């Protein structure tokens, strides 16, 4: 799944790169839009591929620790 997200993001960024660099007629009008799209793609990819899985893992560890502290048995998970 991560491979699909990465390839889609990179191909869109590479497609927007000539517009962001300002090549072609009327580039001064389209350049800010391309820069905003590239920034949004990079940000959303960073969030979906790195930040969300790390936060999920941390919260899962905290939850397991709380269950052990309060005497409840740890739930078994399939991994």
Secondary structure as GFF3:
##gff-version 3
##sequence-region A 1 79
A	DSSP	alpha_helix	2	21	.	.	.	ID=ss1
A	DSSP	alpha_helix	27	46	.	.	.	ID=ss2
A	DSSP	pi_helix	47	51	.	.	.	ID=ss3
A	DSSP	alpha_helix	52	69	.	.	.	ID=ss4
###
